[in-house]
Amino acid sequence: MTAYEASAEGQFDIDEALNTAGFAEFLACFPDAERMIDKSDIKGIERIYCAFENKKETVRGLKDVCKDEIYRDIAIKPEEADLAGIDAYIDAEFKRDPDAALKMLEDLSKTIQEFGASQDRIAAKEEELEELGGWSKLKEVKKDLKSAEGVMGFWKGARRFVKVEFVSKKDADAKKRIAEEFGITKLGDVKAKLSTITDAEQATKEFDKMRKVFFTAFAPMKDIADGMKTKAQDKLKAMFDHTAPMPTDLGTVDLAKLEEAQRYFKQLEEGPEAGHIKPAGDKYLEGIDPVQFQFDLDTVILAKIDKEIQDAVVGHSLGSGAFSRLEKTLVAFIAKQEIGSFKGSDAKYFVKSRLEAAINNHATPPANKLLAKRIMVKCLK
């Protein structure tokens, strides 16, 4: 029962308010609490009771923000114990200066609302981006558009020097290329759609700024971030312990776990790609040399993939379906767009070099060499 439900008229009830767990201690923080009790100051006590209820709601909101934003950074949801510093900090502020703490609560409440509104704006823009083909695709379009506009601008300027018929053909060719590349027939339509990227980028920048202010200005966040840093590093270490010596038996190494470690390491270092926002804590890798960590992780990943390619080619069993079976095994490596920190053509080059090494391995049976060569010709032109 609340302090308002105790009264048949729904008015504030001092006695019931004092029955509310934690309220008496909260009221005692205010220097004129005894005077208000002596005078049965309903309005004064009601004002503090409302602040007490608002405090609980604000603390819940703050914890939700922390859980969401830290999870966004490190894919670990803080537990209640991890966020205990928020309760302790706000309680201490009320004991130190209750009036200033009331103002702080109002500001924090506004911050929570701004977080929600900002996230809604970003979600709406990202939904638009998905309908237009996704953030990454449109960023490429935005970059390519500059080149396309340059082509069109050049030929329009060339009208003074070459035949109009020739220039018109070049204009048409440029417009056709834009239509084919972007799926849109008018350059103006491309620009209009690309404005969605600008809007989304702006909304994300504003949200990023808000996060940074919150994580640096709200005092408890430093200790909370430090505690979560330990959890994040423990999670990373469970995937890959870069302080351990190089495994002597690569057969026991789990490649999927190493690749998971690579993704998680980049998330801690750069922030989750989907949100385009840098880690708010900004120190989740503190104490780890990222260059050395990446080098150690690359060393094991490359050695593991090398071994699997060598084993697949050298030890492949022949017979019915031999080519298709080996192709399926090797294509799993050929198709990888990322191998450790190596991406795109670098990743492809590594696989090609290891496949060539397997083909040239004196232990590889002649028939296996032929199968592997065919796969390399077919898939790694």
Secondary structure, DSSP 8 states (H G I E B T S, - for coil): --TTTTSTT----HHHHHHSTTHHHHHTTSTTHHHHHHTT-HHHHHHHHHHHHHHHHHHHHHHHHHHHHHHHHHS----GGGGHHHHHHHHHHHHH-HHHHHHHHHHHHHHHHHHHHHHHHHHHHHHHHHHTT-HHHHHHHHHHHHHHHHHHHHHHHGGGTS-HHHHHHHHHHHHHHHHHHHS-S-HHHHHHHHHHHHHHHHHHHHHHHHHHHHHHHSTHHHHHHHHHHHHHHHHHHHH--TTS---S-GGG--HHHHHHHHHHHHHHHH--TTTT---SSS-TTTTS-HHHHHHHHHHHHHHHHHHHHHHHHHT---STTHHHHHHHHHHHHHT-SEETTEEHHHHHHHHHHHHHHHHH-TTS-HHHHHHHHHHHHHH--
